[in-house]
């Protein structure tokens, strides 16, 4: 970890397009301003962790549901004598 000392009003540059500026300081807090492109996500650590947890939960639910939906389609097609709708994806011919 790089540790830098800055005074109020001073800045730190990250790459060519991100600036972190010390806006105000008191005994217990530092206010910082961050200038970054819109495509760069800037979050407090606790918010970032919450987003990651929610994304992981959402991805695993959809993956499980999707796999079950595919399995159900394959089972129903086979039991009804239908062509496998996924055969072309795997290079198989019915």
C-alpha positions as CSV (number, residue, x, y, z in Angstrom):
1,X,0.0,0.0,0.0
2,X,1.3,3.4,-0.9
3,X,0.8,6.0,1.9
4,X,1.0,9.7,1.0
5,X,0.8,12.8,3.2
6,X,-1.3,15.6,1.8
7,X,-2.5,18.9,3.2
8,X,-5.9,20.5,2.7
9,X,-6.3,21.6,-0.9
10,X,-3.6,19.3,-2.2
11,X,-4.3,16.4,-4.7
12,X,-3.1,13.0,-5.7
13,X,-3.3,11.8,-9.3
14,X,-4.1,8.2,-10.3
15,X,-3.2,7.6,-13.9
16,X,-4.1,10.3,-16.3
17,X,-7.8,10.8,-15.5
18,X,-8.4,10.4,-11.7
19,X,-7.7,13.1,-9.2
20,X,-8.2,12.7,-5.4
21,X,-8.2,16.1,-3.6
22,X,-8.2,16.8,0.1
23,X,-11.2,19.1,0.5
24,X,-11.4,19.6,4.3
25,X,-10.0,18.1,7.5
26,X,-10.9,18.2,11.2
27,X,-9.7,16.2,14.2
28,X,-11.4,13.0,13.2
29,X,-12.4,13.2,9.5
30,X,-11.0,14.0,6.1
31,X,-13.2,15.0,3.3
32,X,-11.9,14.0,-0.1
33,X,-13.1,14.9,-3.6
34,X,-12.7,12.5,-6.4
35,X,-12.7,13.4,-10.1
36,X,-13.0,10.4,-12.3
37,X,-14.5,9.5,-15.7
38,X,-18.2,8.4,-15.5
39,X,-17.3,4.8,-16.5
40,X,-15.1,4.5,-13.3
41,X,-17.1,3.3,-10.3
42,X,-16.3,5.2,-7.1
43,X,-17.9,3.8,-3.9
44,X,-17.2,3.7,-0.1
45,X,-15.8,0.4,0.9
46,X,-18.9,-0.8,2.7
47,X,-21.1,0.1,-0.3
48,X,-18.7,-1.7,-2.7
49,X,-18.8,-4.9,-0.5
50,X,-22.6,-4.8,-0.4
51,X,-22.8,-4.5,-4.2
52,X,-20.4,-7.4,-4.6
53,X,-22.4,-9.6,-2.2
54,X,-25.7,-8.7,-4.0
55,X,-24.2,-9.3,-7.4
56,X,-22.9,-12.7,-6.3
57,X,-26.3,-13.7,-4.9
58,X,-28.1,-12.6,-8.0
59,X,-25.7,-14.4,-10.3
60,X,-26.0,-17.7,-8.4
61,X,-29.8,-17.6,-8.3
62,X,-30.0,-16.9,-12.1
63,X,-27.5,-19.6,-12.9
64,X,-29.3,-22.2,-10.8
65,X,-32.7,-21.2,-12.3
66,X,-31.2,-21.2,-15.9
67,X,-29.7,-24.7,-15.4
68,X,-32.9,-26.0,-14.1
69,X,-34.9,-24.5,-17.0
70,X,-32.5,-26.1,-19.5
71,X,-32.8,-29.4,-17.8
72,X,-36.6,-29.2,-17.8
73,X,-36.6,-28.4,-21.5
74,X,-34.4,-31.3,-22.3
75,X,-36.4,-33.7,-20.2
76,X,-39.8,-32.6,-21.7
77,X,-38.5,-32.7,-25.2
78,X,-37.1,-36.2,-24.8
79,X,-40.2,-37.6,-23.2
80,X,-42.5,-36.1,-25.9
81,X,-40.2,-37.3,-28.8
82,X,-39.4,-33.8,-29.9
83,X,-36.1,-32.6,-31.4
84,X,-33.5,-31.5,-28.9
85,X,-33.6,-27.6,-29.1
86,X,-30.0,-27.5,-28.0
87,X,-28.6,-30.1,-30.4
88,X,-27.3,-27.5,-32.8
89,X,-25.3,-25.8,-30.1
90,X,-23.3,-29.0,-29.5
91,X,-22.9,-30.1,-33.1
92,X,-25.4,-33.0,-32.7
93,X,-28.1,-33.9,-35.1
94,X,-31.4,-35.4,-34.1
